[in-house]
Amino acid sequence: MPYTYAYPRPALTVDALVLAKEGEEWHLLLIQRGMEPFKNQWALPGGFVYMEETLEQACRRELEEETGLQLSNMEQFRVFDAIDRDPRHRTISVVFYAMIPGVCQVKGEDDASDARWFPLSLLPELAFDHGEIIREFQLRTLSLLN
């Protein structure tokens, strides 16, 4: 029988920031959520970490499951841990990023009803705290994006 803790534990998730240069502008890969919370809203690809995988493996798996995009490696950006960032429960997310040479075909799969590339200058309203995550990424990596 597995050990049960007397105190609640936060859930651990990963989110993927995948950027691609198209002409002079950077595009960001987003998924449209197929389930609550935030059903039909746009979000970064991501999800919960399985017990038998590393954080980067979880991020690459979620990215592939939700968009069909396979990446061999991603870099860790930072952790987002606001107490109310997920309305379901306490969730801590480790965000990874990758910059690829150009946009490629993607398709909403698994619990994503759609997947699309959006110009960074024209992002839709986003679920969870994903707008904050993207703004923070842009502020910290502005020199990389120019």
DSSP file (Angstrom, degrees, kcal/mol; ACC not computed):
  #  RESIDUE AA STRUCTURE BP1 BP2  ACC     N-H-->O    O-->H-N    N-H-->O    O-->H-N    TCO  KAPPA ALPHA  PHI   PSI    X-CA   Y-CA   Z-CA
    1    1 A M              0   0    0      0, 0.0     3,-0.1     0, 0.0     2,-0.0   0.000 360.0 360.0 360.0 131.3    0.0    0.0    0.0
    2    2 A P        -     0   0    0      0, 0.0     2,-0.2     0, 0.0     0, 0.0  -0.323 360.0-101.5 -68.0 150.9    1.5    3.4   -0.9
    3    3 A Y        -     0   0    0      1,-0.0     2,-0.5    -2,-0.0     0, 0.0  -0.499  33.5-150.0 -70.8 137.3    2.3    5.8    1.8
    4    4 A T        -     0   0    0     -2,-0.2     2,-0.2    -3,-0.1    -1,-0.0  -0.951  10.9-133.9-113.1 127.6   -0.3    8.6    2.4
    5    5 A Y        -     0   0    0     -2,-0.5     4,-0.1     1,-0.1     0, 0.0  -0.510   5.7-139.7 -79.5 145.8    0.8   12.0    3.7
    6    6 A A  S    S+     0   0    0     -2,-0.2    -1,-0.1     2,-0.1    -2,-0.0   0.670  88.2  57.1 -75.6 -17.5   -1.1   13.7    6.4
    7    7 A Y  S    S-     0   0    0      1,-0.0    -2,-0.1     0, 0.0    -1,-0.0  -0.909  93.6-104.3-119.1 143.5   -0.7   17.0    4.7
    8    8 A P        -     0   0    0      0, 0.0    -2,-0.1     0, 0.0    -1,-0.0  -0.245  32.2-150.5 -61.9 151.7   -1.8   18.1    1.2
    9    9 A R        -     0   0    0     -4,-0.1    81,-0.1    81,-0.0     2,-0.1  -0.933  18.0-110.7-121.8 146.4    0.9   18.4   -1.5
   10   10 A P        -     0   0    0      0, 0.0     2,-0.2     0, 0.0    81,-0.2  -0.400  32.2-114.4 -72.4 154.6    0.9   20.7   -4.5
   11   11 A A  E     -a   91   0A   0     79,-3.0    81,-2.8    -2,-0.1     2,-0.5  -0.611  25.4-136.7 -84.2 150.3    0.5   19.3   -8.0
   12   12 A L  E     +a   92   0A   0     -2,-0.2    37,-2.1    79,-0.2     2,-0.3  -0.943  28.7 168.4-114.2 126.5    3.5   19.6  -10.4
   13   13 A T  E     -aB  93  48A   0     79,-2.9    81,-2.3    -2,-0.5     2,-0.3  -0.800  21.8-142.9-127.4 170.7    3.0   20.6  -14.0
   14   14 A V  E     -aB  94  47A   0     33,-2.3    33,-1.7    -2,-0.3     2,-0.3  -0.965   9.7-162.9-131.3 150.7    5.1   21.7  -17.0
   15   15 A D  E     -aB  95  46A   0     79,-1.6    81,-2.7    -2,-0.3     2,-0.5  -0.981  12.2-138.1-133.6 147.6    4.4   24.3  -19.7
   16   16 A A  E     -a   96   0A   0     29,-2.9     2,-0.7    -2,-0.3    81,-0.2  -0.919   9.1-166.8-114.1 124.9    6.1   24.8  -23.0
   17   17 A L  E     +a   97   0A   0     79,-2.8    81,-2.1    -2,-0.5     2,-0.6  -0.931  18.1 178.2-102.4 106.2    7.0   28.1  -24.6
   18   18 A V  E     -a   98   0A   0     -2,-0.7    11,-2.2    11,-0.4     2,-0.4  -0.953   3.7-174.2-115.8 119.3    7.8   27.2  -28.3
   19   19 A L  E     -aC  99  28A   0     79,-2.6    81,-3.0    -2,-0.6     2,-0.4  -0.880   5.4-173.7-114.7 143.8    8.8   30.1  -30.5
   20   20 A A  E     -aC 100  27A   0      7,-2.3     7,-2.9    -2,-0.4     2,-0.5  -0.999  23.7-126.3-136.6 138.9    9.4   30.1  -34.2
   21   21 A K  E     + C   0  26A   0     79,-1.1     2,-0.5    -2,-0.4    82,-0.3  -0.728  26.0 179.2 -86.3 126.1   10.7   32.9  -36.4
   22   22 A E  E >   - C   0  25A   0      3,-3.0     3,-1.8    -2,-0.5     2,-0.4  -0.940  65.6 -47.4-127.8 106.4    8.4   33.6  -39.4
   23   23 A G  T 3  S-     0   0    0     -2,-0.5    -2,-0.0     1,-0.3     0, 0.0  -0.562 122.0 -24.4  67.0-125.7    9.8   36.5  -41.5
   24   24 A E  T 3  S+     0   0    0     -2,-0.4     2,-0.4    -3,-0.1    -1,-0.3   0.424 124.9  80.0 -96.2  -0.9   10.7   39.3  -39.1
   25   25 A E  E <  S-C   22   0A   0     -3,-1.8    -3,-3.0    95,-0.0     2,-0.3  -0.863  71.8-129.4-118.9 143.4    8.3   38.2  -36.4
   26   26 A W  E     -C   21   0A   0     -2,-0.4    94,-2.6    -5,-0.2     2,-0.3  -0.678  23.4-157.1 -83.4 139.3    8.4   35.6  -33.7
   27   27 A H  E     -CD  20 119A   0     -7,-2.9    -7,-2.3    -2,-0.3     2,-0.4  -0.906   3.3-146.3-117.2 147.1    5.4   33.3  -33.4
   28   28 A L  E     -CD  19 118A   0     90,-3.3    90,-2.5    -2,-0.3     2,-0.5  -0.924  14.8-127.1-115.9 136.4    4.3   31.4  -30.3
   29   29 A L  E     + D   0 117A   0    -11,-2.2   -11,-0.4    -2,-0.4     2,-0.3  -0.714  35.2 173.9 -84.1 125.2    2.7   27.9  -30.3
   30   30 A L  E     - D   0 116A   0     86,-2.8    86,-2.4    -2,-0.5     2,-0.3  -0.916  19.9-145.3-128.1 156.2   -0.6   27.8  -28.3
   31   31 A I  E     -ED  43 115A   0     12,-3.0    12,-2.5    -2,-0.3     2,-0.6  -0.899  16.7-128.1-116.8 151.0   -3.3   25.2  -27.8
   32   32 A Q  E     -ED  42 114A   0     82,-2.8    81,-2.4    -2,-0.3    82,-0.9  -0.888  34.9-118.6 -96.3 124.3   -7.0   25.7  -27.3
   33   33 A R  E     - D   0 112A   0      8,-3.0     7,-3.2    -2,-0.6    79,-0.2  -0.391  22.4-167.3 -67.6 132.5   -8.1   23.9  -24.2
   34   34 A G        +     0   0    0     77,-2.5     2,-0.3     5,-0.2    78,-0.2   0.484  69.7  43.7 -94.9  -5.2  -10.7   21.1  -24.8
   35   35 A M  S    S-     0   0    0     76,-0.4     5,-0.1     2,-0.2    78,-0.1  -0.911  91.0 -58.3-137.1 161.0  -11.6   20.7  -21.1
   36   36 A E  S    S+     0   0    0     -2,-0.3     2,-0.1     2,-0.2    -2,-0.1  -0.485  94.1  63.6 -73.0 153.4  -12.4   22.8  -18.1
   37   37 A P  S    S-     0   0    0      0, 0.0    -2,-0.2     0, 0.0    90,-0.1   0.581 133.6  -2.5 -77.3 160.4  -11.0   24.8  -16.5
   38   38 A F  S >  S-     0   0    0      1,-0.2     3,-2.2    -2,-0.1    -5,-0.3   0.807  86.3-168.0  66.1  33.4  -10.8   27.5  -19.2
   39   39 A K  T 3  S+     0   0    0      1,-0.3    -5,-0.2    -5,-0.1    -1,-0.2  -0.260  70.9  12.7 -53.6 136.8  -12.4   25.3  -21.9
   40   40 A N  T 3  S+     0   0    0     -7,-3.2    -1,-0.3     1,-0.3     2,-0.2   0.351 101.5 118.0  73.6  -1.6  -12.0   26.8  -25.4
   41   41 A Q    <   -     0   0    0     -3,-2.2    -8,-3.0    -8,-0.1    -1,-0.3  -0.590  69.3-107.0 -89.8 158.6   -9.4   29.4  -24.2
   42   42 A W  E     +Ef  32 126A   0     83,-0.9    85,-2.8   -10,-0.2     2,-0.3  -0.575  46.1 159.3 -86.3 147.6   -5.9   29.5  -25.5
   43   43 A A  E     -E   31   0A   0    -12,-2.5   -12,-3.0    -2,-0.2    85,-0.1  -0.954  45.0 -83.5-155.2 167.3   -3.0   28.3  -23.3
   44   44 A L        -     0   0    0     -2,-0.3   -14,-0.1   -14,-0.2   -27,-0.1  -0.558  57.2 -99.6 -71.4 145.1    0.6   27.1  -23.5
   45   45 A P  S    S+     0   0    0      0, 0.0   -29,-2.9     0, 0.0     2,-0.3  -0.440  74.5 105.2 -62.2 141.3    0.9   23.4  -24.2
   46   46 A G  E     +B   15   0A   0     16,-0.3     2,-0.3   -31,-0.2   -31,-0.2  -0.969  31.1 168.7 167.6-179.9    1.5   21.5  -20.9
   47   47 A G  E     -B   14   0A   0    -33,-1.7   -33,-2.3    -2,-0.3     2,-0.1  -0.984  44.3 -26.3 172.0-165.4    0.2   19.3  -18.2
   48   48 A F  E     -B   13   0A   0     -2,-0.3     2,-0.4   -35,-0.2   -35,-0.2  -0.401  54.3-119.8 -79.0 146.7    0.9   17.1  -15.2
   49   49 A V        -     0   0    0    -37,-2.1   -37,-0.2    -2,-0.1     2,-0.2  -0.684  23.5-133.8 -85.8 132.5    4.2   15.3  -14.6
   50   50 A Y    >   -     0   0    0     -2,-0.4     3,-1.3     4,-0.2     8,-0.1  -0.520  20.7-116.7 -81.2 155.0    4.1   11.6  -14.3
   51   51 A M  T 3  S+     0   0    0      1,-0.3    -1,-0.1    -2,-0.2    -2,-0.0   0.788 110.5  51.7 -61.8 -30.0    6.0    9.9  -11.5
   52   52 A E  T 3  S+     0   0    0      2,-0.1     2,-0.3     0, 0.0    -1,-0.3   0.173 100.2  72.6 -99.4  18.7    8.4    8.0  -13.8
   53   53 A E  S <  S-     0   0    0     -3,-1.3     2,-0.1     4,-0.0    -4,-0.0  -0.937  74.9-117.3-133.0 155.5    9.6   11.0  -16.0
   54   54 A T     >  -     0   0    0     -2,-0.3     4,-2.3     1,-0.1    -4,-0.2  -0.327  39.1-103.8 -77.3 169.7   11.9   14.0  -15.6
   55   55 A L  H  > S+     0   0    0      2,-0.2     4,-2.2     1,-0.2     5,-0.2   0.924 122.5  47.7 -62.5 -44.7   10.4   17.5  -15.9
   56   56 A E  H  > S+     0   0    0      2,-0.2     4,-2.7     1,-0.2     5,-0.2   0.909 110.6  51.7 -65.0 -40.9   11.9   18.0  -19.4
   57   57 A Q  H  > S+     0   0    0      1,-0.2     4,-2.5     2,-0.2    -1,-0.2   0.917 110.0  50.3 -59.4 -42.3   10.5   14.6  -20.5
   58   58 A A  H  X S+     0   0    0     -4,-2.3     4,-2.8     2,-0.2    -2,-0.2   0.909 110.9  48.8 -62.2 -42.2    7.1   15.6  -19.2
   59   59 A C  H  X S+     0   0    0     -4,-2.2     4,-2.4     2,-0.2    -2,-0.2   0.927 112.8  46.2 -65.6 -45.0    7.2   18.8  -21.1
   60   60 A R  H  X S+     0   0    0     -4,-2.7     4,-2.2     2,-0.2    -1,-0.2   0.886 113.9  50.3 -64.6 -37.8    8.3   17.2  -24.4
   61   61 A R  H  X S+     0   0    0     -4,-2.5     4,-3.0    -5,-0.2    -2,-0.2   0.946 111.8  46.3 -64.2 -48.9    5.6   14.5  -23.9
   62   62 A E  H  X S+     0   0    0     -4,-2.8     4,-2.4     1,-0.2   -16,-0.3   0.904 111.6  52.6 -61.4 -41.5    2.8   17.0  -23.3
   63   63 A L  H  X>S+     0   0    0     -4,-2.4     4,-1.9    -5,-0.2     6,-0.7   0.928 113.5  43.1 -58.6 -47.0    3.9   19.1  -26.2
   64   64 A E  H  X5S+     0   0    0     -4,-2.2     4,-2.0     4,-0.2    -2,-0.2   0.923 113.8  50.8 -67.0 -44.0    3.8   16.1  -28.5
   65   65 A E  H  <5S+     0   0    0     -4,-3.0    -2,-0.2     1,-0.2    -1,-0.2   0.880 119.3  36.3 -60.8 -38.7    0.5   14.8  -27.1
   66   66 A E  H  <5S+     0   0    0     -4,-2.4    43,-1.7    -5,-0.2    -1,-0.2   0.710 136.6  13.8 -91.8 -20.9   -1.2   18.2  -27.5
   67   67 A T  H  <5S-     0   0    0     -4,-1.9    40,-2.4    -5,-0.2    -3,-0.2   0.552  89.0-120.5-129.7 -15.1    0.3   19.5  -30.8
   68   68 A G     << +     0   0    0     -4,-2.0     2,-0.4    -5,-0.5    -4,-0.2   0.348  68.0 136.4  83.4  -6.6    2.1   16.7  -32.5
   69   69 A L        -     0   0    0     -6,-0.7     2,-0.5    38,-0.1    -1,-0.3  -0.624  39.6-159.3 -80.6 126.5    5.3   18.6  -32.3
   70   70 A Q        -     0   0    0     -2,-0.4     2,-0.4    -3,-0.1    -9,-0.1  -0.922  11.0-179.6-107.4 125.4    8.4   16.6  -31.3
   71   71 A L        -     0   0    0     -2,-0.5     3,-0.1   -11,-0.2    -7,-0.1  -0.965  24.1-148.0-122.5 142.8   11.4   18.3  -29.9
   72   72 A S  S    S+     0   0    0     -2,-0.4     2,-0.3     1,-0.2    -1,-0.1   0.774  79.8   3.8 -81.7 -25.9   14.6   16.6  -28.8
   73   73 A N        -     0   0    0    -13,-0.0     2,-0.3     2,-0.0    -1,-0.2  -0.994  57.2-168.8-157.2 156.0   15.4   19.1  -26.1
   74   74 A M        -     0   0    0     -2,-0.3     2,-0.4    -3,-0.1    24,-0.2  -0.955  22.9-123.0-140.1 156.4   14.1   22.2  -24.3
   75   75 A E  E     -G   97   0A   0     22,-2.7    22,-2.9    -2,-0.3     2,-0.4  -0.821  27.0-116.0-103.3 141.5   15.6   24.6  -21.8
   76   76 A Q  E     -G   96   0A   0     -2,-0.4    20,-0.3    20,-0.2     3,-0.1  -0.616  30.0-179.0 -76.0 130.4   14.2   25.3  -18.4
   77   77 A F  E     -     0   0A   0     18,-3.4     2,-0.3    -2,-0.4    19,-0.2   0.908  49.7 -62.8 -91.6 -69.5   13.0   28.9  -18.1
   78   78 A R  E     -G   95   0A   0     17,-0.8    17,-2.8     2,-0.0     2,-0.4  -0.976  45.3 -89.7-170.0 176.2   11.7   29.2  -14.5
   79   79 A V  E     -G   94   0A   0     -2,-0.3     2,-0.5    15,-0.2    15,-0.2  -0.804  25.1-157.6-101.5 139.4    9.1   28.1  -12.0
   80   80 A F  E     +G   93   0A   0     13,-2.9    13,-2.5    -2,-0.4    49,-0.0  -0.982  22.1 160.8-117.3 124.6    5.7   29.7  -11.5
   81   81 A D        +     0   0    0     -2,-0.5    -1,-0.1    11,-0.2    11,-0.1   0.100   5.6 154.7-137.0  24.4    4.1   29.1   -8.1
   82   82 A A    >   -     0   0    0      1,-0.1     3,-1.6     2,-0.1     9,-0.3  -0.320  48.6-126.5 -55.7 138.0    1.4   31.7   -7.4
   83   83 A I  T 3  S+     0   0    0      1,-0.3     3,-0.3     2,-0.1     8,-0.2   0.838 105.0  38.5 -60.2 -35.8   -1.0   30.1   -4.9
   84   84 A D  T 3  S+     0   0    0      1,-0.2    -1,-0.3     6,-0.1    -2,-0.1   0.051  77.4 115.0-105.0  26.5   -4.1   30.8   -7.0
   85   85 A R  S <  S+     0   0    0     -3,-1.6    44,-0.2     6,-0.2    -1,-0.2   0.716  80.6  39.5 -71.4 -19.0   -2.7   30.1  -10.5
   86   86 A D  S    S-     0   0    0     -3,-0.3     3,-0.4     3,-0.3    -1,-0.2  -0.992  71.0-150.4-131.0 123.1   -4.9   27.1  -11.1
   87   87 A P  S    S+     0   0    0      0, 0.0     3,-0.1     0, 0.0    -1,-0.1   0.653  92.7  62.3 -68.9 -12.6   -8.6   27.1   -9.9
   88   88 A R  S    S-     0   0    0      1,-0.3     2,-0.3   -51,-0.0    -4,-0.0   0.897 119.6 -47.9 -78.6 -41.1   -8.6   23.3   -9.3
   89   89 A H  S    S-     0   0    0     -3,-0.4     2,-0.5    -6,-0.0    -3,-0.3  -0.961  81.1 -44.8-176.2 179.1   -5.9   23.1   -6.7
   90   90 A R        +     0   0    0     -2,-0.3   -79,-3.0   -81,-0.1     2,-0.4  -0.553  62.9 177.5 -69.6 117.2   -2.4   24.2   -5.7
   91   91 A T  E     -a   11   0A   0     -2,-0.5     2,-0.5    -9,-0.3    -6,-0.2  -0.987  20.1-163.4-131.2 131.2   -0.3   23.8   -8.8
   92   92 A I  E     -a   12   0A   0    -81,-2.8   -79,-2.9    -2,-0.4     2,-0.4  -0.950  14.7-159.1-111.5 130.5    3.4   24.6   -9.4
   93   93 A S  E     -aG  13  80A   0    -13,-2.5   -13,-2.9    -2,-0.5     2,-0.6  -0.933  12.1-155.1-117.9 134.0    4.5   24.8  -13.0
   94   94 A V  E     -aG  14  79A   0    -81,-2.3   -79,-1.6    -2,-0.4     2,-0.4  -0.926  22.5-148.6-100.8 121.2    8.1   24.5  -14.4
   95   95 A V  E     -aG  15  78A   0    -17,-2.8   -18,-3.4    -2,-0.6   -17,-0.8  -0.784  14.5-172.5 -99.8 132.1    8.2   26.3  -17.7
   96   96 A F  E     -aG  16  76A   0    -81,-2.7   -79,-2.8    -2,-0.4     2,-0.3  -0.806   5.3-160.0-114.7 158.5   10.5   25.2  -20.5
   97   97 A Y  E     -aG  17  75A   0    -22,-2.9   -22,-2.7    -2,-0.3     2,-0.3  -0.954  11.8-177.5-138.7 160.0   11.2   26.9  -23.8
   98   98 A A  E     -a   18   0A   0    -81,-2.1   -79,-2.6    -2,-0.3     2,-0.5  -0.973  14.5-150.4-151.1 144.9   12.6   26.2  -27.3
   99   99 A M  E     -a   19   0A   0     -2,-0.3   -79,-0.2   -81,-0.2   -81,-0.1  -0.982  20.0-170.7-118.2 122.5   13.2   28.4  -30.3
  100  100 A I  E     -a   20   0A   0    -81,-3.0   -79,-1.1    -2,-0.5     3,-0.1  -0.756  33.1-110.4-114.9 160.2   12.9   26.7  -33.7
  101  101 A P  S    S-     0   0    0      0, 0.0     2,-0.3     0, 0.0   -81,-0.1   0.788  88.5 -12.6 -64.0 -30.7   13.8   27.9  -37.1
  102  102 A G  S    S-     0   0    0    -82,-0.1   -80,-0.2   -83,-0.1   -76,-0.0  -0.991  80.7 -76.0-163.3 164.1   10.3   28.3  -38.5
  103  103 A V        -     0   0    0     -2,-0.3     2,-0.3   -82,-0.3   -84,-0.0  -0.357  48.6-171.0 -65.7 148.9    6.6   27.6  -37.9
  104  104 A C        -     0   0    0     -2,-0.0     2,-0.2   -84,-0.0   -35,-0.1  -0.851  34.3 -72.8-134.8 170.0    5.7   24.0  -38.7
  105  105 A Q        +     0   0    0     -2,-0.3     2,-0.3   -37,-0.1    11,-0.1  -0.460  53.4 174.5 -69.6 133.6    2.4   22.1  -39.0
  106  106 A V        -     0   0    0      9,-0.2     2,-0.3    -2,-0.2     9,-0.2  -0.919  13.4-161.1-134.4 160.9    0.7   21.4  -35.7
  107  107 A K        -     0   0    0    -40,-2.4     2,-0.4    -2,-0.3     7,-0.1  -0.988  27.1-112.8-147.5 133.1   -2.6   19.9  -34.7
  108  108 A G        +     0   0    0     -2,-0.3     2,-0.3     7,-0.3   -41,-0.2  -0.520  51.6 159.4 -66.3 122.4   -4.7   20.0  -31.5
  109  109 A E    >   +     0   0    0    -43,-1.7     3,-2.3    -2,-0.4     2,-0.2  -0.819  41.1  15.0-137.4 174.9   -4.7   16.5  -30.0
  110  110 A D  T 3  S-     0   0    0      1,-0.3   -44,-0.1    -2,-0.3    -2,-0.0  -0.394 136.0 -11.5  58.7-121.3   -5.3   14.7  -26.7
  111  111 A D  T 3  S+     0   0    0     -2,-0.2   -77,-2.5     2,-0.0     2,-0.5   0.267 119.8  93.3 -94.4  13.6   -7.0   17.3  -24.4
  112  112 A A  E <   -D   33   0A   0     -3,-2.3   -79,-0.2   -79,-0.2     3,-0.1  -0.919  57.2-164.0-103.6 126.3   -6.3   20.2  -26.8
  113  113 A S  E    S+     0   0A   0    -81,-2.4     2,-0.3    -2,-0.5    -5,-0.2   0.667  75.4   4.0 -82.9 -15.6   -9.1   21.0  -29.3
  114  114 A D  E     -D   32   0A   0    -82,-0.9   -82,-2.8    -5,-0.1     2,-0.3  -0.980  57.7-157.3-159.6 159.4   -6.8   23.1  -31.5
  115  115 A A  E     +D   31   0A   0     -2,-0.3     2,-0.3   -84,-0.3    -7,-0.3  -0.982  23.9 160.8-143.3 133.8   -3.1   24.1  -31.9
  116  116 A R  E     -D   30   0A   0    -86,-2.4   -86,-2.8    -2,-0.3     2,-0.4  -0.981  38.1-115.2-150.8 158.5   -1.9   27.2  -33.7
  117  117 A W  E     -D   29   0A   0     -2,-0.3   -88,-0.2   -88,-0.2   -98,-0.1  -0.837  32.5-169.5 -93.8 134.1    1.0   29.6  -34.1
  118  118 A F  E     -D   28   0A   0    -90,-2.5   -90,-3.3    -2,-0.4     5,-0.1  -0.978  28.1-111.4-124.0 137.2    0.3   33.2  -33.1
  119  119 A P  E >   -D   27   0A   0      0, 0.0     3,-2.2     0, 0.0   -92,-0.3  -0.434  29.4-124.2 -59.8 139.5    2.5   36.3  -33.7
  120  120 A L  G >  S+     0   0    0    -94,-2.6     3,-0.6     1,-0.3   -93,-0.1   0.794 112.5  56.4 -56.6 -27.4    3.8   37.5  -30.3
  121  121 A S  G 3  S+     0   0    0    -95,-0.3    -1,-0.3     1,-0.2   -94,-0.1   0.576 111.2  42.9 -81.3  -8.5    2.3   40.9  -31.1
  122  122 A L  G <  S+     0   0    0     -3,-2.2    -1,-0.2     2,-0.0    -2,-0.1  -0.297  75.1 156.5-133.4  49.9   -1.3   39.4  -31.6
  123  123 A L    <   -     0   0    0     -3,-0.6     3,-0.1    -5,-0.1    -3,-0.1  -0.518  36.6-127.6 -78.6 144.1   -1.8   36.9  -28.8
  124  124 A P        -     0   0    0      0, 0.0     2,-0.1     0, 0.0    -1,-0.1  -0.241  45.6 -69.7 -76.1 174.6   -5.4   36.0  -27.8
  125  125 A E        -     0   0    0      1,-0.1   -83,-0.9    -2,-0.0     2,-0.3  -0.463  62.5-140.8 -63.3 139.9   -6.6   36.1  -24.2
  126  126 A L  B     -f   42   0A   0    -85,-0.1   -83,-0.2    -2,-0.1     5,-0.2  -0.790   1.3-119.4-116.2 151.2   -4.9   33.3  -22.3
  127  127 A A  S >  S-     0   0    0    -85,-2.8     3,-2.0    -2,-0.3     4,-0.3  -0.283  76.6  -4.8 -76.7 164.9   -5.9   30.8  -19.6
  128  128 A F  T 3  S-     0   0    0      1,-0.2     3,-0.2     2,-0.1   -42,-0.1  -0.160 123.1 -42.1  52.5-138.7   -4.4   30.5  -16.2
  129  129 A D  T 3> S+     0   0    0    -44,-0.2     4,-2.0     1,-0.1     3,-0.3  -0.012 100.0 121.8-105.8  26.2   -1.4   32.8  -15.7
  130  130 A H  H <>  +     0   0    0     -3,-2.0     4,-2.3     1,-0.2     5,-0.2   0.796  68.3  57.4 -66.8 -29.1    0.0   32.1  -19.2
  131  131 A G  H  > S+     0   0    0     -4,-0.3     4,-2.4    -3,-0.2    -1,-0.2   0.917 108.5  47.4 -62.7 -42.3   -0.1   35.7  -20.2
  132  132 A E  H  > S+     0   0    0     -3,-0.3     4,-2.6     2,-0.2    -2,-0.2   0.897 110.0  52.9 -64.3 -41.4    2.1   36.6  -17.3
  133  133 A I  H  X S+     0   0    0     -4,-2.0     4,-2.2     1,-0.2    -2,-0.2   0.929 111.3  46.1 -60.0 -46.0    4.5   33.7  -18.1
  134  134 A I  H  X S+     0   0    0     -4,-2.3     4,-2.6     2,-0.2    -2,-0.2   0.913 112.3  50.1 -65.7 -43.8    4.8   35.0  -21.7
  135  135 A R  H  X S+     0   0    0     -4,-2.4     4,-2.4     1,-0.2    -1,-0.2   0.922 111.5  49.1 -60.4 -43.8    5.4   38.6  -20.6
  136  136 A E  H  X S+     0   0    0     -4,-2.6     4,-2.3     2,-0.2    -1,-0.2   0.905 111.2  50.0 -62.3 -41.9    8.1   37.5  -18.2
  137  137 A F  H  X S+     0   0    0     -4,-2.2     4,-1.9    -5,-0.2    -2,-0.2   0.925 110.9  49.0 -62.8 -44.7    9.8   35.4  -20.9
  138  138 A Q  H  X S+     0   0    0     -4,-2.6     4,-0.5     1,-0.2    -2,-0.2   0.908 111.9  49.0 -62.9 -41.7    9.7   38.4  -23.3
  139  139 A L  H  < S+     0   0    0     -4,-2.4     3,-0.5     1,-0.2    -1,-0.2   0.905 116.4  41.7 -64.0 -42.1   11.2   40.7  -20.6
  140  140 A R  H  < S+     0   0    0     -4,-2.3    -1,-0.2     1,-0.2    -2,-0.2   0.724 125.2  33.6 -80.2 -21.7   14.0   38.3  -19.7
  141  141 A T  H >X S+     0   0    0     -4,-1.9     4,-1.4    -5,-0.2     3,-1.3   0.137  74.1 124.2-122.5  20.3   14.9   37.2  -23.2
  142  142 A L  H 3X S+     0   0    0     -4,-0.5     4,-0.7    -3,-0.5     3,-0.4   0.857  75.2  55.0 -51.6 -40.8   14.2   40.3  -25.3
  143  143 A S  H 34 S+     0   0    0      1,-0.2     3,-0.4     2,-0.2    -1,-0.3   0.824 105.9  52.3 -65.6 -29.9   17.8   40.3  -26.6
  144  144 A L  H <4 S+     0   0    0     -3,-1.3    -1,-0.2     1,-0.2    -2,-0.2   0.800 106.2  54.6 -72.5 -28.6   17.3   36.7  -27.9
  145  145 A L  H  <        0   0    0     -4,-1.4    -1,-0.2    -3,-0.4    -2,-0.2   0.562 360.0 360.0 -85.6  -7.7   14.1   37.7  -29.7
  146  146 A N     <        0   0    0     -4,-0.7    -1,-0.2    -3,-0.4    -2,-0.1   0.439 360.0 360.0 -99.5 360.0   15.6   40.5  -31.8
